[in-house]
Amino acid sequence: MAAALPRRRLLGYGIGSVGTGVFSAVPGLLLLYYLTDVLGVSAALAGVVLVVPKAWDVLLNPIVGAASDREAVRTGRRTRLLLLGAVTLPLLFAAMFAVPVESPGFAAAWAGIMFLLAASAFACFQVPYVALPAEISAEPSERGRAMAWRVVCLTLGILVAGGLAPALADAGGGGRAGYALMGAVVGLAMGAAMIASTLANRWIPSRPGPRPLGLVAALRTARGNRPFFMLLGAYVTSTLAVAIMLAGAPYVATYRLDDYGLTSAMFVCMVGPSAFAVPLWHRLSRRYGEVACYLAGLVLFAAAAAALYPVITTVAGVLALSALIGVCYAAVQLLPLALLPETVHADTGRTGHAQSGAFTGLWTAAETGALALGPGIFALILAVSSFHSSDFDTPVIQPGSALTGLTAGFTLVPAVLLLLSIPLLLAYRRLAAAHRSIEEPQRHAV
């Protein structure tokens, strides 16, 4: 039995998620609102700006995954790609919120290009980073501990960034200067966490297989892992629901609660409880199983999202239900990520390659696509419901159709998506059980 991982190594791994949490949360929370209500970009064009860079990233992530596996075979580490992403992402993040010209067309182009470059840098860090838990220990329990630390740090990063970023923008005047200040400060914090984690994780040995696989060969090898793809489908669908809610939060605060400053309060209430709920879900999953707890979290999350619709103009009701959503959010983050390393390890006997980079390249590509598509879907809802964009100095009154659209987009649409992820998770449970029933006799025969 492998020795227990010391807390300093668990923290060294987990702290990287503070940085990834920042980049996952802030653009999804604020970039759409920054474009439509600060720079005056139309909702339809803003949606394109958000989706296109991430669509490129969906293509890039598997390439980075295969490159990470090749680096691991050659050097026994994944450090170089991690460091490249950690150093470049903060600069590009700050530039994304520092548009130098007032023209809405130029602003859309600038933000889109910077977002594309930032998403590429993020892939260089995120893909090898997510591959590390499968290699951090030979013991499933230790891999589970590492994942729990990661999710706690991820939640803290999302919480701090999501609570701090709107407040920083507001403190800087709420306009272009405020968002530029926010981008610089938050980018600096993000970079510090990612660089620290890169340096702390150099001890983790990475050995994905006897030889490096090319991209096509890696994807062909991964294709036969059906439980992985069912788990991925469930995770992506719930991540899409979360992304839509993040994009909608500033609009709900501004147009339904009449106070943009409540964006931070909503975010803290939504994410804050999840930091404390992670240990609870971890203990429950050890007793009742990850899949059963994941299902419970999805059902409760969907019910809370739908319950927001009738109370959307009540501050107390919105904040209370946001706190309940935070508890459920911990489950839909922790439990699929806890199942992922075991799904990768279970495939090693079939393929002869523990190709963590290839699997996590696919995983992060799909996750990235969902995080991008969420704001894009919310932007489409705004456009269809006749939402009127404006710059920061000339606010407008929204028509009733826009208020109905943004309310439904924030509540009912995510609830439906969360329910749609349940059949995929049930399929994963069935396929994983069938795989174990095949593997067990082979293990005893050996």
N, C-alpha and C positions, 0 to 999 in steps of 0.2 A: 504494500500500500504506500502511495506517495505521501510525503510529509505535507502537513497543512501549510498553506501559503500564509506567510506573515502579513500582518495588516499593512505594513509599509508598501509591500508589493501590490496588495489589493488596491490600496489608495493610489499608488503610482499608475495602475491601469485605469482605475475609475475616473481619475481627474481629467483624463482626455475627453470624457463625455460632458464635462462642463463646457468645453469649447464647442463640441458638436451640438450640444443642446442649444447654445446661443444661435448658431447658424441655422438650425432647424426651426427655431421659434421666431426670431426677429423678422426676417423677410416675410414669412408667412403671416405674421401679425400686423406688420406696419407697411410693407412695401406697396401693396395695393392702395392703401389709404393715402400714403405719401404721394403716389402718382395722381390719384383722382382728386384729392381734397387739398393738396399743397401745391402741386405743379400744374393742375388743370388738365391732365391727360384724360381722354374719354375712357369710360369703363371698358369698352370693347378693346381698345388699343392697349390699355393697361393689362388686360387679361392675356393678350398675346405676349407682352413683355415678360410676364411671369412664367408662361408655359414654355415658350420656345427654348430659353436657356436650359431649362430642366429636361426638355425632350432630348437635347444634345447630351445631357448628363446621363440619361437612361442608356444611351448608346455607349458612352464613355466608361461607365462603371464596370461592365464585364471586361473591357480591355484592360482597365487598371487592375482588376482581379487576377487576370491571367499574368500580367506583368509582375504583380506582387508574388505570385507563386513561383515565377521564374527567378525572381530575385532571391526568394527563400531557398530554392534549390541550390543556387550558386553560392550564397553567402551564409545561409542558416539564419538570416534575420530579415525583417521587413522595414528596416529603419529608414532607408533613403527616401522612399515614397512618403512615409509619415512626416519626415522633416520637411520635405518640399512643400507639402500641403500646409503644415503648421506655420511656416515662415511667410508664405505668399497670401494665404487666405485673409488675414487681418487687414492687409493693405487694400485688397480688392473690395472687401466688405465696407471699409470706410469710404472708398471712392464711390460706391454704389449710392450712398446717401449724400453725396457732395456734388450734385449736378451744377456745372459752372455757368450755364446759360439758361435764361428764363423761358425760352421758347418751349411749348409743350412737346412739339415734335422732336426737338433736340434732346429734351429731357427723357423722352421715351427711349430714344436710341442709346443715349449714354447709359441710362439705368440698365437697359437690356444687355448691352455689351459687358458692362461691369459685372452684372449678375451671371452672365455666361462664364466669364473668366473665374469668378469666385466659386461657382458651382464646380468647375473643373478642378480648382485647387482643393475644394472640399472632398472631391472624390479621391484625390491622391492620399488624403489622410484617412478618410472614413472607411474605405474599402479594406486596407490592411489592418486598420484598427479593429474592425468588427471580426476579422479573421483570427485575432489573437486568443480569444477565450477557448477556442477548440484546441489550442496549443499550450495554454498556460499551465495545464496539469493533466496527468493521465486519469485522475479521479473525477467522476461526474459530480460528486458533491463539492469538490473544490472549484470546478468550472461553474457550478451554480452559485457559489459564494462570490466568485469574480463578477458574474453577471448581476448579482444583487447590488454589489458595490457600484457597478457601472450605472445601473438604473437610478440608484440614489443620487449619484453625481450628475447624471443626465437631468434628473428632475430639478436638482438645485440649480444647474446651469440655465434650464428653461425658466425656472422661477425667478432667478435674479435678473436674467436678461429681459424676460417679458414684463416683470414688474418695474425694472429700472429704465428700460429703453423709452417707453412712453413718457415717463416722468422726466428723463433727461431732455427729450425733445421739447416737452412743455416748458421746462425750466429755461431752455435756450430761446424761448420766444414762440415756440410752436410752429414756426415757418421753416424756410430753407436753412437758416443758420442753426436752428434748434436740432434739425435732423442731422446736419453735418457734425455738430457736437456729439450727438448720440452715436453716430457711426464711428467716430474716432475713439471715444472712450470704450464702447462695447467691443470694438475690434481689438483694442489693446488687451483687454481682459481675456478675450477669446484666445488670442495668440499666446499669452502667458501660460494658460492651462494646457494647450495643445503641445507646446514645446516642452513643458515640464514632463508631460506624459510620454512623449517620444523618447526623451533621455532616460526616463525611469524604466522603460520597457525593453531596453536593449538586451536584457538577460534572457528573454523568452526565446527558446529555440524553435525554429520553424522548419519543418521537414514535410512538405506536402506530398512527396512521392519519389520514386526512384529516378525520375527525369522530369524536366520542365515540360509541361504541355503547352502547345499553342492555343490561341483563343478558340478556334473552331473545335479542336480536339477536347479542350476542357469543357466547352458547352455541350458537346456530344456526349461526353462521359456523364455530365451532371443530369442530362435529360431523363435518364431512367429512374431518377429518385422521385417517384410520385408523391410520397409523403411530404417531401420538401416543398413541392409546388402547391400542394393543398394548404400547407401551413403559410406559405408566402401569400397565397391568395387571400386567406383570412386576415393576415396582418395588414396587407395593402389596403383592403377594403375599409378596415377600421381606421387606418392611418389617414385615408382620404377623408373620412368623417371628421377626424380631429383637425385636419388642415382646413377644411371648410369653416369650422367653428372659429379657428384662430383668425382667419381672414375676416370673418364677420364681426368679431368682437368690437373693433373700433367704431364700426357703423352702428351697432346696437347701442353702444355707449353714447355716441353723438346724437343719433336721430330717434332713438326710443327712450333713452334715459336722460337725454338733454344735457349730457356732461361728458366730453371727451376724456376728462381726467379719470373717469370711472373705468377706462380701459385697463389701467394698472390694477385697480381693485378687483375687477373681474378676473384678470389673469392670475393674480395672486390667489384668489379664492378657488380658481379652477385647478391650479397646479400645486399650490402650497400643500394641501392635504395629501397629495400623492407621495410626497417625500416621506411622510410618516406612515402611509399605507403600504409602502413597498415591503417592509419587514413583516407586516401582517399577512399580505398575500403570499410572501415566501413561506411563512409558517403554515398557512392554510394549504398551500400547494403540496407541501411535504406530507401533509396528513390526508388530503383528499385527491391529490393529483393535479398536475398543471392544467390539463385539458378541462377538467370539471370546473376549476376556479376561473379559467379563461372564459368559459361559457357563461358562468354567473356574472362576471364582470361585464361582458358584452350586453347581456339582457338588462342589467341594472343601468348601464350607461345609456342604452337606447331609451329606456323609460324616463330617465332624468332629462335627456335632451328634448324629448317630446313634451314633457311637463313644463318646459320653459315657455312654450308658445303662448299659453293663456296669461302668463304673469310677466311678459316681456317688458312692460312699462313700469313694473314695480321693482325698485332697487333692492329691497330686502329679499324678495322672491328670487330675483336673478342671482344674487350673491349666494343665497343658501343652496340653490340647485347647482350653482357652479362648484361649490365645495363638495357636493355629492359626486359630481362629475369628476372632480379631482381624485377621489378615492377609486373610482372605476378606471380612470386613466392610468393609474399605477398598474392595474392588472393587465390592460391591453398593451402596455409597454414591457413589463417584466416577463410575463409568461411566454409570449412567443419567442422572445430573445433567449429565455432559458431553454426552450425546446430546440432552438436552432443548432447549437453545438452538438447535441445528441443526435439530431437528424443527420448532420454531416458525418459524425463518427459511425453511425449505423451503416452508412453507405460505403465505408472503406473496404469492408470485406467483399463487396460486389465488384468494385472497380480497381482495387489495389492502390488507389490514390486518395489520401486524406487532403483533398484539394480545397482547403478552406477559402483560399482567395477566390477561386472560381465561384463557389457557392455564395460567398458574401458579396462578390461583384454583382451577381444576379439579384441578391437580396437588396443591396443598397440602391441598385438601379431602379428596382420596382418601388422602393420606399421613396426615393427621390422623385420619381414620376408622380406618386400620389401626393407628396408634399407640394409639388408644383401644380398639379391638376386641381387641387383643392381651391386655392385662390382663383384659378382660371374659371372653375365652375361658379364660384361666388360672383366673379366679375360678369359672367354670362347671365346669371340671375339678375344682377343689377341692370345690365343692358336691356334685357327683355322686359323688365318691370319699369322701364323709363326713368332710371336714376339719372339725376343731373350732376355732372362733375363741375367743380369750380376750383379756383385757386384759393390760397389761404386768406387773402384779403377781401374776397367777394363771396361770402357764403350764400347758399341758396336754400329755399324751402322745398323739400322733396314732396312729390305727389303721393297720394295714398297708395297707388300701385307699387311705388318703390318701397314704401314702408312695409307693406305686406310681403313683398318679395324678399327683402333683406331679413325680415323676421322668420319667414319659412325657411330661407336658406341657412339661417343660423340654428334652427331647431329641428324641423321635420325632416329635411333632407339628410342631415347626419344620422338621425334616428333610423331612417330606412336603410342607410348603408350599413350601420352596425348590425341590424338584423340580417342583412344579406350575407354578412361574413360568417354567420352561424353554420349554414350548411357546409361551407368549405372546411370549417374546423371539425365538424362531425366526420367529413370524408377523410380528413387527416387522421383522426383517431382510429377509424376503421382500417386504413391502409397501414398505419404504423403498427397496429396490433397484428395484422396479417404478416407484416415483415418480421416482427419478433417471433411469431410462431414458426416461421421458416428457419430463422437464424438459430433458434435455441437447439433443435436437434443436431444441427451441423456443429455447434459448439461442443455439445456433449460427445459427438462422434470423434471429434479431434482430441 
